[in-house]
Amino acid sequence: MNGITIALSKGRIFDETLPLLAAAGIVPAENPEKSRKLIIGTNRDDVRVVIVRASDVPTYVQYGAADLGIAGKDVLIEHGGAGLYQPLDLNIAKCRMCVAVPAGFDYASAVRQGARLKVATKYLNTARAHFAAKGVHVDLIKLYGSMELAPLVGLADAIVDLVSSGSTLKANNLVEVEEIMDISSRLVVNQASLKVKRELLQPVIERFAQAIPA
């Protein structure tokens, strides 16, 4: 496509991106939550949106299937960020990456005594780096969902996951014991597209920057 392709995922990131798109004069023709289409047109003939899994956004942008994308810092760390320009922290879809354990589990003592912890997460790179920096030995168990279940059934001692309100942890008798990092969503740009399509992309990037929520 000679115009701009923007990779987005459904849900919170899409909803919180709409005001930024509007600031750039871009309005999607359909709501992906109500449409089965994976390619959605906009009010501009030269801009389209492709709907992909959140974890796939960096890959679509890296390989040029999309010129721009919006992805959480958590996703970008796991991806590695190769081939991506990350000009803006959009300050949306904010949450935090945390370590959580069952209530009553003496995490501080376990870490201090050098125990080998079993940790369930889908954020292997983040978890590995965090515990390595602390000198804690861990066995990482890759899961894709329902992370809170792992400690409850004895699969893991702890989890590393995203936390927003903390209500899901509380409902499953888990407690947050360590915050690893704050998470928000970033604008990512294909490096080749930025050179070839600079006249199209630069105004969009600048309007996004002006519209970032405080």
C-alpha positions in Angstrom: 0.0 0.0 0.0 1.3 3.5 -0.9 -0.5 5.0 2.0 -0.2 4.3 5.7 -1.0 1.0 7.5 -1.5 1.1 11.3 -1.4 -2.1 13.3 -3.6 -2.1 16.4 -5.0 -4.7 18.8 -8.6 -4.9 20.1 -9.6 -3.8 23.5 -8.2 -1.2 25.8 -5.3 -0.1 23.6 -7.6 0.4 20.6 -10.1 2.4 22.7 -7.4 4.7 24.2 -5.8 5.2 20.8 -9.0 6.6 19.2 -8.5 10.2 20.6 -4.9 10.1 19.3 -6.0 9.0 15.8 -8.7 11.7 15.9 -6.0 14.3 16.7 -4.2 13.1 13.6 -7.4 13.4 11.5 -7.9 9.6 11.3 -11.2 8.0 12.1 -11.6 4.2 11.7 -14.7 3.3 9.6 -15.7 0.4 12.0 -15.3 -0.7 15.6 -13.2 -4.0 15.6 -15.1 -5.2 18.6 -18.3 -5.3 16.5 -16.8 -6.1 13.1 -15.1 -9.4 11.9 -12.9 -7.5 9.4 -9.2 -7.5 10.1 -8.5 -4.7 7.7 -10.5 -1.6 8.4 -10.7 1.6 6.3 -10.7 5.1 7.7 -12.0 8.5 6.6 -8.7 8.9 4.8 -8.2 7.0 1.6 -4.5 6.7 2.2 -4.8 5.2 5.8 -6.0 1.8 6.9 -5.9 -0.1 10.2 -5.1 -3.8 10.5 -6.3 -5.6 13.6 -3.8 -8.1 15.1 -3.0 -9.8 18.4 -1.3 -7.4 20.8 1.8 -9.6 20.9 2.0 -9.5 17.1 2.0 -5.7 16.6 5.8 -5.3 16.7 6.3 -8.2 14.2 3.9 -6.6 11.7 5.7 -3.3 12.0 9.2 -4.8 12.0 8.7 -6.6 8.7 6.9 -3.7 7.0 3.3 -5.2 6.9 2.4 -2.1 8.9 4.1 1.3 8.9 3.0 2.2 12.4 1.8 0.3 15.4 0.9 0.8 19.0 2.1 -1.8 21.5 2.7 -2.0 25.3 6.1 -1.8 26.7 5.7 -5.3 28.0 5.2 -6.6 24.4 8.1 -4.6 23.1 10.5 -6.0 25.7 9.5 -9.5 24.9 9.8 -8.8 21.2 13.2 -7.2 21.6 12.4 -4.1 19.5 14.6 -5.2 16.5 14.0 -3.0 13.4 11.6 -0.7 15.2 11.8 3.1 15.9 10.0 4.0 19.1 9.5 7.8 19.0 6.7 8.2 21.6 5.5 6.9 24.9 1.8 7.5 24.4 1.0 7.3 28.1 -2.1 5.1 27.5 -3.1 1.6 28.7 -1.1 2.2 31.8 -0.5 -0.6 34.3 2.5 -2.3 36.1 4.5 -5.5 35.8 4.6 -7.2 39.2 5.6 -10.3 41.1 2.7 -11.8 43.0 2.5 -14.8 45.4 -0.3 -16.6 47.4 -1.2 -14.7 50.6 0.9 -16.2 53.4 3.9 -17.2 51.2 7.1 -15.8 52.7 8.5 -14.4 49.5 11.2 -12.2 51.2 12.5 -15.1 53.1 12.5 -17.5 50.1 14.5 -15.0 48.1 16.9 -14.2 50.9 17.7 -17.9 51.5 18.5 -18.5 47.9 15.6 -20.9 47.2 14.9 -21.8 43.6 11.5 -20.4 42.8 9.0 -21.7 40.2 7.6 -18.6 38.4 4.7 -18.7 35.9 4.5 -16.0 33.3 4.2 -15.2 29.6 6.8 -12.5 30.0 9.9 -14.7 30.0 12.5 -12.1 29.0 11.3 -9.6 31.6 11.1 -12.2 34.4 14.4 -13.7 33.6 16.2 -10.3 33.6 14.4 -9.2 36.8 15.4 -12.3 38.9 18.9 -12.4 37.4 19.5 -8.9 38.5 18.5 -9.9 42.0 20.6 -13.1 41.9 17.5 -15.3 42.4 17.4 -18.7 40.8 14.1 -19.4 39.0 12.5 -22.0 36.9 10.3 -20.1 34.4 7.0 -21.7 33.3 5.5 -20.2 30.2 1.7 -19.7 30.3 -0.5 -17.7 28.0 -3.4 -16.9 30.4 -5.1 -17.4 33.7 -1.7 -16.8 35.4 -3.4 -16.5 38.8 -4.3 -20.2 38.7 -0.7 -21.4 38.7 0.2 -20.8 42.4 -3.3 -22.0 43.5 -2.8 -25.5 42.0 0.9 -25.9 42.9 2.3 -25.3 39.4 4.3 -22.2 40.5 5.4 -20.4 43.7 4.9 -17.0 42.1 3.7 -15.2 38.9 5.0 -12.3 36.9 2.1 -10.5 35.3 0.5 -7.2 34.5 -1.6 -5.6 37.2 -4.0 -2.7 36.9 -6.4 -2.5 39.8 -5.2 -5.6 41.6 -8.8 -6.9 42.0 -8.0 -10.2 40.1 -5.1 -10.9 42.4 -7.3 -10.2 45.5 -10.1 -12.4 44.2 -7.7 -15.3 43.9 -6.0 -14.7 47.3 -2.7 -13.5 45.8 -0.7 -10.5 46.9 1.7 -8.2 45.0 5.2 -8.5 46.5 7.4 -6.6 44.0 6.8 -4.1 41.2 9.1 -4.7 38.3 8.2 -1.7 36.1 5.5 0.7 35.0 3.9 -0.2 31.7 2.3 2.0 29.0 1.9 1.8 25.3 4.4 3.1 22.7 4.1 4.2 19.1 6.4 2.0 17.0 7.4 2.8 13.4 9.0 0.7 10.7 12.4 2.2 10.1 12.3 1.8 6.3 8.8 3.3 6.1 10.0 6.4 8.0 12.5 7.0 5.2 10.3 6.2 2.2 7.0 7.7 3.6 8.4 10.4 5.8 6.0 13.1 4.3 3.0 10.9 5.2 4.2 9.6 8.6 5.9 12.6 10.2 2.6 14.7 10.5 0.9 11.8 12.1 3.7 11.2 14.6 3.8 15.0 15.4 0.0 15.1 16.0 0.2 12.0 18.2 2.9 13.7 20.2 0.7 16.8 20.7 -2.3 14.7 21.8 -0.6 12.5 24.4 -2.6 12.6 27.6 -0.8 14.2 30.6 
